[in-house]
Structure formats: structure tokens, C-alpha cells
Amino acid sequence: MPRNNFPRESNPHPAFVTGIVRFQFWNNTDESYRDRALRELAKTAHAALNISAMPILHSSDPESGAIAFAAAAPNLSKAEALATEIMDYLDANAPARLVADNWIAEEIPD
């Protein structure tokens, strides 16, 4: 198979970013509100940023919740920039306080 002769970036490997963001719904006693709010935030994040986002609804504590996300990027630096954009979006649009985030961006080797 012939190799393409296009100029390559200094960081040519595709990359991904994935993570989890935890939210605190202070003084919330309604689990259905928390679940609806997290589903809606995941849906709008998907539409706005073209990422996969899903609420994690395993906690019986109505004051806490989380969203997991994943996305692909053309290289590692763009994946890291996308992670920052995701964090900013979730923080600005969340119906609750963002209290913790844990994400990783990695290259996908050939």
C-alpha cells in the first residue's frame, strides 16, 4: 500500500480524551430532578461539542451526580484542548456545582 506524501504534523497520531465530572446538588432532595438535569446537560454537551456524554446515575444520594464523557481528536494537543473546552462548558452550563473532574488524553498509536 503506498504511503501518502502529505506533510505530517509533529504529533501525527490521533488521540482521545475521556473522563468523569462530579457535581454537587446542594440541598437537593429530589433524585428525579438530579437525573433529569444530568441527562439534559449530557445531551446539550453532546450537541454543542460533538462528544459522547452520559450521566452516571448510580448514586442514591440526590445531592451528588456525575457525567462521563469521551471524544476523539486529530492529535494529542487538540484532545487536551478539547478536554479544557469540555470542562469549561460543563462548569458554565451545569445546574449544580462542579466539584471534581478526572480526565485523561492519550494518543492512539499506529
C-alpha positions as MATLAB code, in Angstrom:
seq = 'MPRNNFPRESNPHPAFVTGIVRFQFWNNTDESYRDRALRELAKTAHAALNISAMPILHSSDPESGAIAFAAAAPNLSKAEALATEIMDYLDANAPARLVADNWIAEEIPD';
ca = [
       0.000    0.000    0.000;
       1.542    3.354   -0.972;
       2.141    5.845    1.791;
       0.767    9.321    1.344;
       3.312   12.066    0.884;
       1.361   14.775    2.629;
       3.249   16.800    5.213;
       2.644   15.386    8.671;
       2.206   17.340   11.854;
       4.781   16.981   14.580;
       2.184   14.994   16.525;
       0.558   12.872   13.806;
      -1.262   10.240   15.849;
      -4.975   10.560   16.520;
      -5.906   10.889   20.171;
      -8.839   10.557   22.542;
      -9.973   12.187   25.734;
     -12.195   10.582   28.331;
     -13.183   11.477   31.842;
     -15.723   11.837   34.584;
     -17.062   15.008   36.152;
     -18.766   15.031   39.550;
     -21.431   17.524   40.553;
     -22.900   18.530   43.905;
     -26.577   19.499   44.020;
     -26.591   21.286   47.372;
     -29.767   20.737   49.434;
     -31.456   18.717   46.681;
     -33.847   16.015   47.891;
     -35.331   15.105   44.511;
     -33.450   12.333   42.682;
     -35.645   12.743   39.594;
     -34.587   16.411   39.307;
     -30.909   15.452   39.529;
     -31.368   12.687   36.934;
     -33.249   14.975   34.505;
     -30.716   17.779   34.931;
     -27.735   15.500   34.280;
     -29.406   13.884   31.251;
     -30.149   17.312   29.792;
     -26.601   18.553   30.438;
     -25.144   15.450   28.756;
     -27.480   15.952   25.797;
     -26.560   19.618   25.333;
     -22.829   18.865   25.741;
     -23.136   16.236   23.017;
     -24.852   18.693   20.691;
     -22.556   21.633   21.436;
     -19.183   19.844   21.454;
     -19.739   16.698   19.376;
     -18.711   14.418   22.251;
     -20.181   11.327   23.820;
     -21.576   12.205   27.237;
     -23.650   10.122   29.608;
     -24.905   10.721   33.130;
     -23.877    8.187   35.729;
     -26.962    7.637   37.842;
     -25.824    5.026   40.341;
     -25.878    7.100   43.488;
     -28.895    7.126   45.757;
     -27.689   10.465   47.140;
     -29.858   13.128   45.476;
     -27.180   15.753   46.203;
     -24.483   14.167   44.002;
     -24.162   13.012   40.418;
     -21.672   12.581   37.611;
     -21.270   12.676   33.846;
     -18.801   10.545   31.896;
     -17.556   11.754   28.524;
     -15.349   10.676   25.631;
     -14.206   12.251   22.372;
     -11.680   11.825   19.592;
      -9.286   14.414   18.189;
      -6.747   14.557   15.369;
      -3.784   14.755   17.776;
      -2.899   14.890   21.460;
      -2.690   18.674   21.751;
      -6.165   19.053   20.248;
      -7.502   16.341   22.583;
      -6.114   18.242   25.574;
      -7.624   21.489   24.278;
     -10.959   19.695   23.814;
     -10.804   18.477   27.434;
     -10.413   22.067   28.598;
     -13.328   23.111   26.398;
     -15.474   20.294   27.840;
     -14.642   21.302   31.420;
     -15.441   24.948   30.685;
     -18.743   24.015   29.022;
     -19.851   21.732   31.854;
     -18.862   24.263   34.503;
     -20.692   27.093   32.748;
     -23.864   25.117   31.966;
     -24.212   22.759   34.921;
     -27.307   23.032   37.101;
     -25.094   22.120   40.054;
     -21.596   22.880   41.296;
     -18.791   21.023   39.543;
     -16.781   19.612   42.460;
     -14.326   17.187   40.840;
     -13.050   16.153   37.455;
     -10.777   13.381   36.344;
      -9.836   13.112   32.677;
      -7.086   11.716   30.513;
      -5.989   12.409   26.943;
      -3.888    9.813   25.116;
      -2.530    9.191   21.649;
      -3.769    6.219   19.678;
      -0.648    4.537   18.260;
      -0.477    3.036   14.790;
];
